[in-house]
Amino acid sequence: MIRKAVIPAAGFGTRFLPVTKSQPKEMLPIVDKPVIQYVVEEAVASGITDILMVIGKGKRAIEEHFDRNFELETELAEKGREEELAMVRRISELADIHFVWQKELRGLGDAVACARHHIGNEPFAVLLGDTLVESITPVTLQLARLFERYRESVVALEEVPLSKVNRYGVIAGRLISEGVYLIEDFVEKPLPSEAPSNLAIAGRYVLTPDIFECIERTPSGKNNEIQLTDAMQMLVGTRAMYGLRFDGHRHDIGNKLDFIRTNVVFALQRDDLRAEVTVFIRELCSRL
C-alpha cells in the first residue's frame, strides 16, 4: 500500500507572468478550486494519507490554503453559511500535509530528493503540482495497483503526437500486457526523428526509495538542473521499471492555452454552470 506522496511545487511558473510574480502557479484556479487541491484530492482518493509538498520562495499561499483559517470559519459560522464552512474545513482535513523548502531550484530530481528523509525506506508516489488527470479510477491508484503486482517503480504514460515529443520525457519499452510496458530506457525531450516512441511521462509516478541514491549520483544538466528522468534512466539499469498507459485524460496546466481549455472543460462539468457557459460559448462562436 502506498501511504506517502510527494508533490513538487517550487517552480517560479514564469510562463504565467505577471500573475505568478506573487501567486504560485499551483494556486491558479480551475473554476473555483486551485490546481494543487485537485492534485491533493487525487492522492487522497488513491489511499494516500501523508503528503509532502516541496515548495520554494513565494509559495506561502499553498501552506495557508491547506491550513485552518479560524477568522474565516468564524465569519461563515456566524452567518449560518454551513455549506461553505464545511467546504473550507475539509481542505485542512484532507490528509497529513507537510512542507519542505527546495532551497535552490535545481530541477525535478532535486525537488524529489528533498523528500528523502520524510519518505524513508518505503515506496512513494510523486504527483506534479501543475498537472491534472481526469479518470474514473484515480491515476495514482492505477499506478499503486500495478506497483502491488510487480513491486517495482511505475510511471504514468500518455500517447502524444510525435511532433510534440520534444516537450516530454519519453520511454523505450516493450508491451507486456494491455497498457503495461516494461521500460528499457528514458529519453528527455527527444527530437521527433530520434524519439524511441510517442509514450510520454504524464506527471504521475510510484517510485521505490532506490531513486534517491540515483538522484544523488545524477549529474546536473542544462541550467544546472538535476532531471528526475535521468535518475530513472539510471535506476532502470539496475532493476525493472514499468509504464502504464493509463485510463484517463491529462490536463497540463503549465501553459496558458491548456489552462484556459481546462477551465472551460471543468466549467461544463458543473451542474451550476453548464447551461450558462454553454450559452456563452455558442454566442461567442456565432460572433467569430
C-alpha positions as CSV (number, residue, x, y, z in Angstrom):
1,M,0.0,0.0,0.0
2,I,1.4,3.4,-1.0
3,R,0.9,5.7,2.0
4,K,3.1,8.7,1.2
5,A,3.2,11.2,-1.7
6,V,5.5,14.0,-2.8
7,I,4.1,17.0,-4.7
8,P,6.9,19.2,-6.2
9,A,5.6,22.8,-6.3
10,A,8.7,25.0,-6.1
11,G,9.0,26.4,-9.6
12,F,8.5,30.1,-10.5
13,G,5.8,29.5,-13.1
14,T,7.4,32.0,-15.4
15,R,5.1,31.1,-18.3
16,F,2.3,32.7,-16.4
17,L,3.9,36.0,-15.5
18,P,2.9,38.5,-14.4
19,V,0.3,36.8,-12.2
20,T,2.9,34.3,-10.8
21,K,5.1,37.1,-9.6
22,S,3.2,36.9,-6.3
23,Q,0.8,34.0,-6.8
24,P,2.0,30.4,-7.0
25,K,1.0,28.8,-10.4
26,E,-0.3,25.8,-8.4
27,M,-2.8,28.2,-6.8
28,L,-4.3,29.3,-10.1
29,P,-8.0,28.4,-10.1
30,I,-9.7,25.8,-12.2
31,V,-13.2,27.4,-11.9
32,D,-13.1,27.9,-8.1
33,K,-10.5,25.5,-6.8
34,P,-6.8,25.8,-7.0
35,V,-4.9,23.3,-9.2
36,I,-3.0,21.9,-6.4
37,Q,-6.1,21.0,-4.4
38,Y,-7.2,18.8,-7.3
39,V,-3.8,17.1,-7.1
40,V,-4.1,16.5,-3.4
41,E,-7.6,15.1,-3.8
42,E,-6.4,12.6,-6.3
43,A,-3.7,11.5,-3.9
44,V,-6.2,11.1,-1.1
45,A,-8.7,9.2,-3.4
46,S,-5.8,6.9,-4.1
47,G,-5.5,5.9,-0.4
48,I,-2.6,8.3,0.4
49,T,-2.7,9.8,3.9
50,D,0.7,11.5,4.2
51,I,1.7,14.3,1.7
52,L,4.9,16.2,1.5
53,M,4.9,19.4,-0.7
54,V,8.2,20.7,-1.9
55,I,7.9,24.5,-2.1
56,G,10.1,27.5,-2.7
57,K,10.1,31.2,-2.4
58,G,6.7,32.9,-2.8
59,K,4.7,29.7,-2.1
60,R,3.4,30.6,1.3
61,A,-0.1,30.8,-0.2
62,I,0.0,27.0,-0.6
63,E,0.7,26.5,3.0
64,E,-2.1,28.9,4.0
65,H,-4.6,27.2,1.7
66,F,-4.2,23.8,3.4
67,D,-4.1,25.3,7.0
68,R,-7.1,26.3,9.1
69,N,-8.4,29.9,8.8
70,F,-10.2,30.4,12.1
71,E,-11.3,34.0,11.2
72,L,-13.0,32.9,8.0
73,E,-14.6,29.9,9.7
74,T,-16.0,32.1,12.5
75,E,-17.4,34.6,9.9
76,L,-19.1,31.8,8.0
77,A,-20.4,30.2,11.2
78,E,-21.9,33.5,12.4
79,K,-23.6,34.0,9.1
80,G,-25.0,30.5,9.0
81,R,-23.2,29.5,5.8
82,E,-22.8,25.9,6.8
83,E,-22.0,24.6,3.4
84,E,-19.1,26.9,2.8
85,L,-17.9,26.3,6.3
86,A,-17.8,22.6,5.8
87,M,-16.0,23.1,2.5
88,V,-13.2,25.2,3.9
89,R,-12.7,23.0,6.9
90,R,-12.5,19.9,4.7
91,I,-9.4,21.4,2.9
92,S,-7.3,21.3,6.0
93,E,-8.5,17.7,6.9
94,L,-7.8,16.1,3.5
95,A,-4.5,14.4,4.7
96,D,-1.5,15.0,6.9
97,I,0.3,17.6,4.7
98,H,3.8,18.7,5.4
99,F,6.1,21.2,3.7
100,V,9.8,21.3,2.9
101,W,11.7,24.1,1.1
102,Q,13.8,23.5,-2.0
103,K,16.5,26.0,-1.2
104,E,17.7,26.3,-4.8
105,L,15.7,25.5,-7.9
106,R,17.8,22.7,-9.4
107,G,15.2,20.6,-11.3
108,L,12.6,18.0,-10.6
109,G,15.1,15.4,-9.5
110,D,16.5,17.7,-6.8
111,A,12.9,18.6,-5.7
112,V,12.1,14.9,-5.2
113,A,15.4,14.5,-3.3
114,C,14.2,17.0,-0.7
115,A,11.7,14.3,0.4
116,R,14.3,11.7,1.2
117,H,14.2,11.9,5.0
118,H,10.4,12.2,5.1
119,I,9.9,9.2,2.8
120,G,12.5,6.9,4.5
121,N,12.7,3.4,3.1
122,E,9.3,2.9,1.5
123,P,7.8,3.3,-1.9
124,F,6.0,6.6,-2.6
125,A,4.0,8.5,-5.2
126,V,5.0,11.7,-7.0
127,L,2.3,13.9,-8.4
128,L,3.3,17.0,-10.3
129,G,1.5,20.0,-8.8
130,D,0.6,21.6,-12.2
131,T,-0.9,18.6,-13.9
132,L,-4.5,17.4,-13.5
133,V,-5.7,14.0,-14.7
134,E,-9.3,13.1,-15.1
135,S,-10.2,9.5,-14.7
136,I,-12.8,7.2,-13.2
137,T,-10.1,5.4,-11.1
138,P,-7.5,7.9,-9.9
139,V,-4.3,7.6,-11.9
140,T,-2.2,7.4,-8.8
141,L,-4.3,4.5,-7.6
142,Q,-3.9,2.8,-11.0
143,L,-0.1,3.1,-10.6
144,A,-0.3,1.9,-7.0
145,R,-2.2,-1.2,-8.0
146,L,0.4,-2.0,-10.7
147,F,3.1,-1.5,-8.1
148,E,1.5,-4.0,-5.8
149,R,1.6,-6.5,-8.7
150,Y,5.3,-6.1,-9.6
151,R,6.8,-4.4,-6.5
152,E,8.8,-2.1,-8.9
153,S,8.6,1.5,-9.9
154,V,5.8,2.5,-12.2
155,V,5.3,5.7,-14.3
156,A,2.1,7.0,-16.0
157,L,2.3,7.1,-19.8
158,E,0.3,9.1,-22.3
159,E,0.4,8.8,-26.1
160,V,1.3,12.2,-27.6
161,P,1.7,13.3,-31.2
162,L,5.2,12.5,-32.4
163,S,5.6,16.2,-33.3
164,K,5.3,17.1,-29.6
165,V,7.6,14.5,-28.0
166,N,10.3,17.2,-27.7
167,R,8.3,18.6,-24.8
168,Y,8.4,15.5,-22.7
169,G,10.4,12.6,-21.3
170,V,9.5,9.6,-23.4
171,I,10.2,5.9,-22.9
172,A,11.6,3.0,-24.9
173,G,9.9,-0.2,-23.8
174,R,8.2,-3.5,-24.6
175,L,4.4,-4.0,-24.3
176,I,3.9,-7.0,-21.9
177,S,0.2,-6.7,-21.3
178,E,-2.7,-4.4,-22.1
179,G,-1.4,-0.9,-21.4
180,V,1.6,-2.1,-19.4
181,Y,5.2,-1.6,-20.7
182,L,8.5,-3.0,-19.4
183,I,10.7,0.1,-19.7
184,E,14.1,-0.2,-21.3
185,D,15.2,3.4,-21.5
186,F,14.1,7.0,-21.0
187,V,14.9,9.9,-23.3
188,E,14.4,13.5,-22.1
189,K,12.8,15.8,-24.7
190,P,14.0,14.0,-27.9
191,L,13.7,15.3,-31.4
192,P,10.8,13.6,-33.2
193,S,13.3,11.9,-35.5
194,E,15.1,10.4,-32.5
195,A,12.3,9.5,-30.2
196,P,12.0,5.8,-29.3
197,S,8.2,6.1,-29.0
198,N,5.4,8.6,-28.6
199,L,4.8,7.5,-25.0
200,A,5.4,10.4,-22.7
201,I,5.7,10.5,-18.9
202,A,2.5,12.1,-17.7
203,G,3.3,13.6,-14.3
204,R,2.5,10.7,-12.1
205,Y,4.9,8.2,-10.6
206,V,5.2,5.5,-8.0
207,L,8.9,5.0,-7.1
208,T,11.0,2.8,-4.9
209,P,13.3,4.6,-2.4
210,D,16.3,3.5,-4.6
211,I,15.6,6.5,-6.7
212,F,17.1,8.8,-4.0
213,E,20.6,7.2,-4.5
214,C,20.2,7.5,-8.2
215,I,19.3,11.2,-7.9
216,E,22.4,11.7,-5.7
217,R,24.5,10.2,-8.5
218,T,22.8,12.1,-11.3
219,P,25.0,15.0,-12.6
220,S,23.5,18.4,-13.3
221,G,22.4,19.0,-16.8
222,K,21.1,22.0,-18.7
223,N,20.5,25.1,-16.5
224,N,22.3,23.3,-13.6
225,E,19.2,21.1,-13.1
226,I,19.0,17.5,-12.0
227,Q,16.4,15.7,-14.0
228,L,14.3,13.0,-12.5
229,T,14.2,11.3,-15.9
230,D,18.0,10.9,-15.8
231,A,17.8,9.4,-12.4
232,M,15.1,6.9,-13.5
233,Q,17.2,6.0,-16.5
234,M,20.0,5.1,-14.0
235,L,17.5,3.1,-11.9
236,V,16.2,1.1,-14.9
237,G,19.7,-0.1,-15.5
238,T,19.7,-2.0,-12.2
239,R,16.1,-3.2,-11.7
240,A,12.8,-3.5,-13.6
241,M,10.5,-0.5,-14.1
242,Y,7.1,-0.3,-15.7
243,G,5.0,2.2,-17.5
244,L,1.2,2.3,-17.5
245,R,-0.8,3.8,-20.4
246,F,-3.5,4.9,-18.0
247,D,-7.2,5.3,-18.5
248,G,-7.9,9.0,-18.2
249,H,-7.2,12.4,-19.7
250,R,-4.3,14.7,-18.7
251,H,-4.6,18.4,-18.4
252,D,-1.3,20.2,-18.4
253,I,-1.8,23.5,-16.5
254,G,1.8,24.6,-17.2
255,N,0.8,26.7,-20.2
256,K,-1.8,29.4,-20.8
257,L,-3.7,27.8,-23.6
258,D,-4.3,24.5,-21.8
259,F,-5.1,26.4,-18.6
260,I,-7.9,28.2,-20.4
261,R,-9.1,25.0,-22.1
262,T,-9.2,23.2,-18.7
263,N,-11.3,25.9,-17.1
264,V,-13.8,25.6,-19.9
265,V,-13.9,21.8,-19.7
266,F,-14.3,21.8,-15.9
267,A,-17.0,24.5,-16.0
268,L,-19.0,22.5,-18.5
269,Q,-18.9,19.6,-16.0
270,R,-20.5,21.7,-13.3
271,D,-24.3,21.5,-12.8
272,D,-24.4,25.1,-11.6
273,L,-22.5,26.4,-14.6
274,R,-23.0,24.1,-17.6
275,A,-26.1,25.8,-19.1
276,E,-24.9,29.4,-18.9
277,V,-21.4,28.5,-20.0
278,T,-22.8,26.6,-23.0
279,V,-25.0,29.6,-24.0
280,F,-21.9,31.9,-23.7
281,I,-19.8,29.6,-25.8
282,R,-22.4,29.4,-28.5
283,E,-22.9,33.2,-28.5
284,L,-19.2,33.7,-28.7
285,C,-18.8,31.2,-31.6
286,S,-21.5,32.9,-33.5
287,R,-19.5,36.1,-33.5
288,L,-16.3,34.6,-34.6
